[in-house]
Each structure stands twice: as structure tokens, then as C-alpha cells.
Amino acid sequence: MSEVTVLSAEEQGAIAAAWLEATLAAYPPQTSRFLSQEKDRFRNPVGYALRNGLPVLLAELLGGMEAGRITPVLDEIMRMRAVQDFTPSRALSFLFALKPVLRERHASLATAEMDDRIDRLALEAFDLYVECRERMHEIRTREAERRTFVSARMQAGKA
């Protein structure tokens, strides 16, 4: 599979759909239903990002693994999973959910090389997740400092 793995659009679409289903199954039933049914990008950014991003990631896993195509998609997904306050393992679990999907849907793709590609994608996703969590922590810290400063100024004004 060092070279591009060619699947029909129908086969690739079926694998991406099964991967999305496996990813959404990790959410509580009501949330999973909403994420799968609500198509509006603004009402359901998580579902939208997964529905549109997983096929791109799958295509790259089957093809050239181009960082220019992978990173923006993975970044969007990981930003959302970071604000969902998932543990790192849960945030990345959607990537590993692809392995059993491939074994079930297209066993010829369930190779050590594909596992390696998924693992490399997971490492990049982990870096993006940590980066997002660090930024969120910095924002919260600055906000707490700002509140403390404002509170101190208000108290000084009363004295």
C-alpha cells in the first residue's frame, strides 16, 4: 500500500460512512442522533466537521498522506473535540475506530502499513489536541487575571 490504494468512490464512501457511524456511536444516544441527523453547519459544527472531514482523512490514508490536506481537517476536528472536554484518549478514539471498520468492510486494507498510517495520524491529532487545550488554558488564565484586576480596581475605588 506504499502506493495509492484505489477504491471506487462507492467503496470509499461506504467505509467513510461506517467510520462516521462508529465515531458517532461513542457519543450518548441522543447526542449521536443529533450529530448524525442535523445537517446545518452552524447548528451542528461537530457533525458537519466529521461528516466532511472523515472522507478527506480516509482518502489521504489511502493515498499520499499529504499534510496540506490532512492538517486543516484534523485541526478542525481536534479543536471541537478539545472544547468538548474529552480526555486525550477519547478525543483521539475516532481515529482508532477506523481499524475495525477496515477489517470488517475491506479486509485487504487492514494491513500493518495502514495501522502505521492511522497511528501517525493519531500522533498528529494528539499534538493538535494538546495545542488547543494549552490555548484554552491560556485564555482561561488571562480571563481570571483580568477578573482579579477588575475586582481589585473596583475594591480600591470603594475605599
Buried (B, 14 or more C-beta within 10 A) or exposed (E): BEEEBEBEEEBBEBBBBBBBEBBBEEBEEEBBEBBBEBEEEEEBEBBBBBBEBBBBBBBBBBBEEEEEBBBEBBBBBBBBBBEEEBEBEEBBBBBBBBBEBBEEBBEEBBEEEBBEBBEEBBEBBBBBBBBBBEEBEEEEEEEEEEEEEEEEEEEEEEE
